Amino acid sequence: MDQGQGIADLQGNAQHIEDAYCTQSDRAHRKKFGQVFTPPRLAALMADWVCAIKPQTVIDPAFGTGALARAVWDRSPKTQIIGYDIDPVVCDYVADLSYENMTLKCENYLAHQLNNIAGFIANPPYIRQRDLECGEAMRQNLSARAGHAIPKSANIYIHFCTKMILELAQGGRAAIIIPSEWLNANFSTSLKAMLIERDCLKHIISFSHDTALFDDAMTTASILLLERPHD
C-alpha cells in the first residue's frame, strides 16, 4: 500500500488517519476484515467511560487504525494500551504511529486467553464466524468458558463481547460499540444471559436507525458500557 502522506505526518492531525486509510485501501479488503472505524465523537464518549476509573491497562482487541486507542491515550497517556488486530495491512499502515505506552500486536485477540484486564475499549469486526479462520473452535472454547452456548449464527462481535466480559477485572470497565441488532436477535441470547448473571451492564446507548454514524458503512449501532462489580 502506498501510504502517500504517511502516518507520521497524519499523527498531528489524528482524525484524518481513518480517512486516509480508507482512501488508500481496497473497499473489498476492509469488508473482508469487517472494518468500520469509530467516529471521533463516539470514541471520545467510550474513552471517557473507561478512563474514569484510571485503569493501568486498556486492551483494544480490534485495533484497526487506532481511533479508540488514541482516544484513551488523549485522556490517560500513562495508561498501558495494548491493541490486537489480525489484518497485516492495517497493522503495517499504523506501524509508524508512535505513542508512549501504546503497543500493537498483529495477532488474533480471540486466540489469547487474558485475565483481570482493567479496561477494554472495542469496535469488534462485523463479520460472520465462518469467515474467520478457526472460528468454530473459538466458538466452542468461548461457549465452554462462558457456560453458555454461542450459536453458530452469531456474528463474530458476540465472541468478542463474551471474551471481554470473561476477562474483565473486578471493578474494571469496558466500552463496546456493536450493531444494535443484538438487542432483539436470538443469536445474542448467550450474551444477554452473561450480562445479567455477571451484573456488569451499566448503560446501553442505542442510536436511531436513521442516524448516519459511519462515513464508510450503513449499519446500526449501540454502545455497551460495562463495569464488573466487586465480588
C-alpha positions in Angstrom: 0.0 0.0 0.0 1.2 3.5 -0.9 0.9 5.4 2.3 1.1 8.7 0.5 1.2 11.5 3.1 2.4 8.9 5.6 1.3 8.0 9.1 3.9 10.3 10.8 2.5 13.4 9.1 -1.0 12.3 9.9 -0.3 11.8 13.6 -0.5 15.5 14.2 -4.0 15.5 12.7 -5.1 12.2 14.0 -8.8 12.4 12.9 -7.6 12.0 9.3 -5.8 8.7 9.8 -9.0 6.7 9.2 -10.0 8.8 6.2 -6.5 8.4 4.7 -6.6 4.6 5.2 -10.0 4.3 3.6 -8.8 6.3 0.7 -5.7 4.2 0.1 -7.1 0.8 1.0 -9.3 -1.5 -1.0 -13.0 -1.5 0.0 -13.3 -5.3 -0.5 -10.3 -5.7 1.8 -12.0 -3.6 4.6 -15.2 -5.6 4.1 -13.3 -8.9 4.4 -12.0 -7.9 7.8 -15.2 -6.2 8.9 -13.5 -2.8 9.4 -15.9 0.0 10.3 -14.0 2.8 12.1 -15.3 4.6 15.1 -16.1 8.3 14.6 -14.1 10.6 17.0 -17.1 11.8 19.0 -18.1 8.2 19.8 -14.5 7.2 20.6 -14.4 10.1 23.0 -17.5 9.0 24.8 -16.3 5.5 25.1 -12.9 6.5 26.3 -14.4 8.8 28.9 -16.2 5.8 30.4 -13.2 3.5 30.5 -10.7 6.1 31.7 -12.9 7.4 34.6 -11.5 4.5 36.7 -7.9 5.3 35.8 -7.0 1.8 34.6 -3.4 0.7 34.5 -4.0 -1.3 31.3 -6.6 -0.9 28.5 -7.0 -3.5 25.7 -8.3 -2.7 22.3 -9.0 -6.2 20.8 -9.7 -4.9 17.3 -7.2 -2.0 16.9 -7.8 -1.1 13.3 -6.2 2.4 12.7 -6.3 3.1 16.5 -9.1 5.6 16.8 -10.3 4.2 20.2 -6.7 3.7 21.5 -5.9 7.3 20.6 -8.9 8.5 22.5 -7.8 6.6 25.6 -4.3 8.0 25.2 -5.6 11.5 24.9 -7.2 11.1 28.4 -4.7 8.9 30.1 -1.2 8.9 28.4 0.3 6.9 31.3 -2.1 4.0 30.8 -0.6 1.0 29.0 -2.6 0.5 25.9 -2.4 -2.9 24.1 -4.0 -3.4 20.7 -4.7 -6.6 18.7 -5.5 -6.9 15.0 -5.3 -9.8 12.6 -5.1 -7.6 9.4 -1.5 -7.3 8.4 -2.4 -4.4 6.0 -3.8 -2.2 8.7 -1.0 -3.2 11.1 1.6 -2.2 8.6 -0.2 1.1 7.9 -0.1 2.2 11.5 3.3 0.7 12.3 4.9 4.1 12.4 2.2 5.6 14.7 4.2 6.1 17.8 2.6 6.9 21.1 4.1 6.3 24.5 2.8 3.2 26.3 0.8 2.1 23.2 1.6 -1.4 21.7 0.0 -3.1 18.7 0.2 -6.9 18.2 -0.7 -8.2 14.8 -2.4 -11.2 16.4 -5.9 -12.6 16.9 -7.3 -11.4 20.3 -9.7 -14.4 20.3 -6.8 -16.8 20.3 -5.3 -15.3 23.5 -6.6 -16.0 27.0 -6.2 -13.0 29.2 -7.3 -12.4 32.8 -8.1 -9.4 35.1 -7.9 -6.7 32.5 -8.8 -3.3 34.0 -10.2 -1.8 30.8 -11.4 -2.7 27.3 -12.4 -0.4 24.5 -13.6 -2.1 21.4 -15.3 -1.8 18.0 -15.2 -5.5 17.1 -15.2 -6.6 13.4 -18.6 -7.0 11.7 -18.1 -10.4 10.1 -19.6 -13.9 10.4 -18.0 -16.6 12.3 -17.5 -18.8 9.2 -15.4 -16.1 7.7 -12.8 -16.3 10.5 -10.1 -18.9 10.5 -10.6 -21.4 13.3 -13.9 -19.7 14.1 -15.7 -22.9 15.1 -13.0 -24.0 17.5 -13.1 -20.5 19.1 -16.9 -20.6 19.4 -16.8 -23.9 21.2 -13.9 -22.7 23.5 -15.7 -19.5 24.4 -19.0 -21.3 24.9 -17.3 -23.6 27.4 -15.6 -20.8 29.3 -18.8 -18.7 29.4 -21.1 -21.6 30.4 -23.5 -20.5 27.6 -23.5 -21.9 24.0 -22.8 -19.2 21.4 -24.9 -20.0 18.4 -23.2 -20.7 15.1 -25.3 -17.9 13.6 -23.8 -15.3 15.8 -21.7 -12.5 14.3 -18.1 -12.5 15.5 -18.7 -9.4 17.6 -20.7 -11.7 20.0 -17.5 -13.7 20.5 -15.5 -10.5 21.3 -18.1 -9.3 23.8 -18.3 -12.6 25.5 -14.5 -12.9 25.8 -14.1 -9.3 27.2 -16.8 -9.9 29.8 -14.9 -13.1 30.9 -11.6 -11.3 31.1 -12.7 -8.0 32.8 -11.2 -7.5 36.3 -13.3 -6.7 39.3 -14.1 -3.0 39.1 -12.9 -2.9 35.5 -14.8 -1.2 32.7 -15.4 -1.9 29.1 -17.0 0.3 26.3 -18.0 -1.7 23.2 -19.7 -0.5 20.1 -21.7 -3.1 18.1 -24.7 -3.1 15.7 -27.9 -2.8 17.7 -29.5 -5.9 16.1 -28.2 -7.9 19.1 -30.9 -6.4 21.3 -33.7 -8.3 19.5 -31.7 -11.2 18.0 -31.8 -14.9 19.0 -28.1 -15.2 18.3 -27.3 -12.9 21.2 -29.2 -15.0 23.9 -25.9 -16.2 25.4 -24.5 -12.6 25.6 -27.7 -11.3 27.3 -27.5 -14.2 29.9 -23.9 -13.3 30.7 -24.7 -9.6 31.1 -27.5 -10.5 33.6 -25.6 -13.1 35.5 -22.5 -11.0 35.9 -24.4 -7.8 36.6 -21.9 -5.8 34.5 -24.2 -3.9 32.1 -24.5 -0.3 33.3 -25.7 1.5 30.3 -26.8 0.9 26.7 -26.7 3.8 24.2 -28.8 2.9 21.2 -28.7 5.1 18.1 -31.7 5.7 15.8 -31.6 3.7 12.6 -31.9 6.9 10.7 -28.7 8.3 12.2 -25.7 8.1 9.8 -22.9 7.5 12.3 -20.2 5.9 10.0 -18.9 7.5 6.8 -17.9 4.3 5.2 -20.8 1.9 6.1 -24.5 1.7 6.6 -25.1 0.0 9.9 -27.0 0.4 13.1 -25.1 1.0 16.3 -25.3 0.7 20.1 -22.7 1.2 22.8 -22.4 -1.1 25.8 -20.9 0.5 28.9 -19.9 -2.3 31.3 -18.4 -2.4 34.8 -17.7 -5.7 36.6 -18.8 -5.4 40.2 -16.5 -6.4 43.1 -17.3 -9.9 44.4 
